[in-house]
Amino acid sequence: AQLISDDGVGIPILLGNEKKIKRLIGELNLDLDCTIIDPFYQEEKVDAFAKIYFEKRKRKGATVQEGRHQMLDRNYYGAMMVETGEADALISGLNSDYPNTIRPALQIIGVEEGLTRVAGMYIVRNKKGTFFLADTTVNVNPNVEGLVNIIELTHRAVKFFGFEPKMAMLSYSNFGSAKGDVPSKTAKAVQIAKEKWPEMIIDGDIQANLAMNKKMLEKTYPFSDLAGHQVNTLIFPNLSSGNIAYKLLMEIGASEAIGPILMGMQKPVHVLQTGSSVREIYNMAAIAVVDAQATANKKK
């Protein structure tokens, strides 16, 4: 928060126990003057947020009493601040698991209009370049339709970061060389994506090593839409493969990972991985600020 404030990246709002936060500020010798909110001492706001929560969730079994209880949780309170415009973005998850962090945001803020799901993406940087990996955090075993949604979200996100997406739909098969559910659904998803977005550079099903080896791909499968391109975006067939891949890269690949970036939310929400460093939190805050600016520009 101190770095974000000093660098003019954004205006931090801290949610939590005010006494503990101020004690930490003193122990760290920080010169941090920002808003600190402890939901336990915000009775009027909690009541107001609980009523909004009830209106949103009453057809899903929620009550006002449940809403009051939920609003004492920082993830719920923070999501409601973003929903009501009291904050522009939410970053959370440092000390909580991913599902418990993302659930309040989905219940309160929701998925962007026209989309059916959200997805998670990591940006991985090393000496070979910048690469985008999805979905690495949300969708456990997406079907064909789900993969098409992930392709769309990822393509848009990569362009948002200023890169031209060259997308490989990963599998254990190369263009039907092996049979099974994964090769079948990935090939079908690519076919649909090409029909919907003819300008998109994407191909698969394809194995990861081949997708990343430009010379080998051109030599072995010159017909591929990826031939002549250096792949920079990898779409995984399921959560297990994507999650395992990025964590291995982080530990043994001398890579810097930024994320997970949550794609497809109505308003900016980003979830930190457990144990994120100061630098990683700072990077996510910077992304959240840019995301918030883009969201505001859409409404103009």
N, C-alpha and C positions, 0 to 999 in steps of 0.2 A: 504493500500500500504506500509506503514511503517513496519507493522508486517511481511508482506510477504517478504520484502527486508531484514529485520533484521534476520529472521529465515532461510533465504536462500531457501525459498520455490520456488521463481521465481523472474524474473526481471520485475517489473511493468512498464507499459506504460500508462499514463493517457491522456485521450482525453477530451478536453474542453478548456475553457477560461483560458489562461495561467496566467493572472494577478490575477484572482479570486483564482485559485489553489495555486499560490505562497502565496497569502494573507492568505489562510486557513492554509497552512503549517506553516507560521509564527505565526498565532493566536493559533495554537495547540502546538507550541514549538517543532515541529518535526525536525528531522535531516534526511530529505528525499531528496535524490539526484537521481531523475529518469527522464526519458524522458517525456516531456509534449508536446502534439501536439494539436494545435487548427486548425481544418480543414479550417477555414475561412482565414488563412494566409498561406495556402499550395497550391498556385495556380497551380504550375507545377504538383504536385502530384494529385490534384483534376482533372486536365485535363487528366492525364494519366489514373487515375481510371475510369473517365467518359467514355473513349474509351473502356476500358475492359468491363465495365457495358453494353455499347451499343452492343458490340459483343455478349454478353451473352443473351441480352434481345431484340434484334432488331426484332425477329420474334414474339415478344409479345407486339409490339407497342411502345417500348422504343426509345428515341432519345438521341443523345449526349448531347443536352441541358438539357434534363431531368436528365441524368446521372450526369452532373455537379451540378445540384440542389440537387440531392440525396446525393452526396458525402459530402455536407456540414453538413449532419446529422451524428452524431457520430456513430450511429448503422450501417449505410451504410459504412462509412469510416473505422470503425473498422473491419467489415466483409471483406472488400476488403484488409485490411492489412493482415488478416489471409489467405485469398485466394492467395495473392501474396507472402506469406512467410515472410512478414515484422514483423509479430507477430505469435506466436504459438497457441494462443487461445484467445477467446473473452468472456468477462463477462459483462453483461449489464442488464438493466431492473429495477434498483432500483427506478427510478422515472418515469417509463413509463409502459404502459400496455403491457401485454404479446404478443398480436398479432403484435403490432408495433415494438416490439423488435425482434421477431423471423422471421418476413417477410423478412427483408434485408438479413439475413443469408441464408434463403431458396432460395432467388433469386440469390445470389452471390456465395455461397459455395455449396449449394445443398445437396441432400440426398445421402447417401453412395451408391456406385454402387451395384446393385443387390437388393436394397430395394425400396419399393414404398411409404414409409411414415416415418416420425419420430414420436416419442412418448416421453412423459414426465414421470419421475419416482421420487418419494420421498423416502428417507431412513428415517424411523422413529425409534428412539431408546428410550426405557424406561426400567424399572426394569425387564420386562419380556423378553427382548432381542432386537434384531435388525430385523426390518421388511421392506419389499420393496413393495411399492404401485404404480401401473401403470394402465392405463394411467390417470394421474391426471391433465394434463394441455393442451393437444393438440387436440386429436380426439374427436369430439363432440358426434357422435353416430356411431361408427364403425360397419360395417357389418361383416359377418363371416370372410372374407378374411382379413379385417382390424384387427380383434381380433387375428387372427393367426400371423400376422406381429408383433403385440404388444407382444404376448407371446414370439416370437423368440427374439425380441429386449431385453425384460426384462430378459429372461433366460440368455442371453449372458452378460448383465450388472451385474446381481447378481453374476455370476461366476467371472467377472472382479474384483469385490470387495472382492473376497475370500470366498464366501459363496456357499453352495450347494443349488440350488433353489428347494424348495418344494412348488409348485404353486397351488393355488386354483382359479378357474375361478368362480367369484361370480355372484349370481343371487338372486331372491326372491324365488327360487324354489330349492328343493333338488332332483337331479337326476330325473327330470320329474314329481315331485309331484304337480306342478302347470303348467298350460299352458300359452303360450304367446310368444311374439317376443323375449323377453330377455332370457327366459329359452331355447328356440329353438336355437337361434344363439350362445349362450355360449356353449351349449352341442355339437353343430356341430363343433365349433372352437376347442374344446378339442379333439374331435374325429380325426379331421384332424391333429392336433399337435401330437397326439400319433402315427399316421400313419407315419408322416414325421420324427419324432424324438422319436423312441421307448424307448430310454434311459431316456427320460424326465420324471420327477416325477410331474405329473399334473392330476387334476381331476375337475369335475364340469359338469353341473351347481350345485352350492352349496351355501347355505346361509352363511353369514359371521360368525355368532356366532358358527355354527357347524364346520366350517373350522378351527376356532381358538381353539376349545375345543377337544383336542386329544382323551381323554377318551370317550367322548360322540360320536365322529365320529367312533371310533373303535367299540363301542357297537351297534350303530344304523345302520351303513353302513360298516360292516367288509369287504365287497367286494371292497371298494374304494381303488384306488391306493395310496391314502393319508393315509390310515389306517396304524398305526405304525410310522407315521412321524409327526413331529411338523411343521405345515405350517409356512413359513417365507416370502412368496411372494403372494400378492393378486392382481389379475387382475380384474379390474372393467369393467362392460358391457358398460358403457358410461361415458362421461366427468362429468356430473352432480353428479353421485354417487361417483366417485373417488375424485372430488374436495371437495365435502361436507365432505366426510369421513376424509380426512387428515386434513382439517381445524378444524373439531371438535376435533380430536385427539390432535392437537396442543394446543387448548384452554382449554380443560377439562380433557385431559388424562395425564397430566404431562409428555409429550413426547417432545423429541428434534427432530426436523425435518431438514434434510439436502436436499436441492433441490430448485427448480425442476432440476433434471439432464436430459438434453436433449439427447435422444438416437437416433442414426441412421444418424447423420450428417456426411458429408464427412470429415470435420475437426472440432476440438473442439470448440463448442459454448455452453455456459450455461447462462440461464436466471434467474436472481434473482427475488424473489418475492418482490413486492412493500413494502418498509419499512424494508428490511432485516437489522439485527443487524451487528455490526462489526464482531462478531464471525461467523455469517452465511456467510458473504461475504468472510471471510478468508477460511472457509471450502470449499466454492465453488471454490475459487482460487486453493486450494490444489488439488481438484478433477480435475480441468481443466489442471493442470500441469501433473498429472498422465495420463490423457486422451491424452494430447499432446505427451508425451513420448511413449505411446502405439501406437499412430498413426504414429509416426516417425519410430518405430521398424517394423511396417507392411511394410513400404516402402523399408526396407533394404533387 
